[in-house]
């Protein structure tokens, strides 16, 4: 059909089906999965295609997802916890480090990776902390403190938190794959029209 690019989601399935995670106690990316992904990159390259390696979330029922859930607090819950919580943030970085390093260790042809999509549908939960809070101060992963009684502070927290999250992950990935392009996808914004 003339396509030259394919996007693959790497972490939306149960560990028993051969996913990137290795179950709740496995603190490493599934080696068999990495072997498969490396082969996929080779096959794509043989057909003149490049691959956008995309993440939907942390792997289902994995150490990473369970660890971010474990460190939730009254200030950080749900999906926002993974991006803003100073305790959960390094877990996200650890996952991406393991994924890209695992591909390098297998000699995967990274020249066939168009880019790494950190999250294909990035979002924050408005109905969970910290965005659902109406008072109090919250210090996020970027080391900044925001007043939850002030909407402009919440908006700034999201903007600055997102940039910090993406920048740190990009830096980590590029420390392993120096030429990597890194991107983030988004849901439709909830304003000006509510969705």
N, C-alpha and C positions, 0 to 999 in steps of 0.2 A: 504493500500500500504506500510505500515511499516514506514511511516514518524513519526518523533517525535517532529518536530518543524514547526511552521507556522509564517510567517511574515505578519503583517497587517499594512497598511498605514492609518494613523489616521487623516489626515487633507487635503485631496485632494478632496473636493466636496463643493457644495454650501450650505450655512447655512439652506436654506429652505428644504434640503433633510435630515436634522437631523445630520449634521456634528459636529465636535468638536467646531467650532466657532459658535457664536450667532449673527452674523451680524455686521455691521460696528459700531454700538454703544454699543455692548455687550462686556464688559471687563471681561468676565468670560468664562470658558470652559463650553460648553453645558452640563447641568446636565443629561439630557436624554441620551446623547451620552456616558457620563462617566458611567451611569448605565449599558448601553449596553456593553461597553468595560469590565466592571467588571464582568458581567455575562459571557462574552466570555472567560475571563481568568478562571473562575470557570469550564466552560464546557471543555475547553482545558485540565485543570488539571484532570478532571474526566476521560479523555481519554488518560492520560499519556503523554500529550504533553506540550511543553513550547512555549511561544509566544515572538517573537521579535517585540516590539512596535516601529514602524518606522514612521518617519516624512518625508514628501516630501518637505515641505515648511511650512510657517505659514499658518493657515487656510484661505481658499479663502474668500474674502469679509468680513474679520473679523476686529475687532478693531486693533489687532496686525499687520496685513498686512498693513492696512491703516495708522497706526501710523508710521511704518517704512518708508512708502512712503512719509508721511508728513514731516519727518525730513531729507529727501534727500537734498543734497547741490550740489554745483558745484564740490565738492571733492568726494562725495559718491553718487553713483547711482546704480540702478538695484539690482541684487542679491548681489553684493559685498557690497552694503550699509548695508545689514542686518548683515553682519559679521564683518565689519571693522569700521563702523561709531560709535563714542562714544555715540551718541544720540539714535541710533537704537538698539545697542547691548543689553541694559537693557530690551528692549521690548521682544526680543527673550528669554531672561532669564525668564521674567515674564510669558510667555506662558508655558514653561516647568514646572515652579514652580506650576502653576495652574493645569496643567494636572496631574502631579504625586500626588500633594496634594489632588486633587479631587478623585483619585483612593483610596488613604489612607482613606479619610473620608467615603468612601463607603464600607470599609472593603474588598476591592478587594484582592484576594489571590496573592500578589506580588511574592510569591515563584514560581509562574508559569510564571513569566516574565523572559525570558532568558536574555533580555537586552533591553535597550532603544537605538534606532538608531536615533541620533540627526538629521541626514539628510541622506536619502538613496542615493542621487545623488548629493553630495556636489560639488560646482563649483564656480568659480569666472568669471565674464564677462570681457573679454579682451577689448571689444569695448565700455566700459562705465567707467566713473571715479570710482576709481582713476587709474585703470590700463591703461586707454586710454590717460591719461595725459602725456605730454612730458616735463613738467617743473613744478616747485613749490614744496613746502614742504607740506606733509600731515601727520597729527597726528591721529593715529588710536585708537581704543578702548583700546588697551594695554598700551596706554600712550607714545608710541614710535613715533618718527618723521622720515619720510622717504623722500628722494629726488626723485621725479618722473622723473628727467632727467637721472637717472642712473638705468639701467636694473637690476643690482645686488641688488639695494635697493628695487625695486619693488618685486623681487623674495623673498627677505628677509621679506618684508612686508606681503606677502601671507603666507609664512611659519610660521612666528611668530604670525600672526593674526589668522591663523587656529588653532594653538596649544592653544593660549590664549582662543579663543572662545570655543573649546572643553573642556579645563580644567575647565573654569568657569561654563559651563553648567553641566559638570560631578559633580563638587563639589556641585552645587545647588541640583541636583537630589539626590545625595548621602546624603545630609543633611536631606532629607525626607525619602528616601529608602536606608538605610545604606549599604545594601549588593548588590546594583544594579551594573550590568555591563553596561557600556556605550560605544557605538561604533559610527562610522561614515562611510557611504559608499561614493564612489566617481565615477564620470564619468571617462571614459578612459582619460588619460592625453593628452594634446594637443601637447606634445613634447616627444620624438624626432620626432614623426610622426604627422603632422597636421590632426586633425579630423574636 
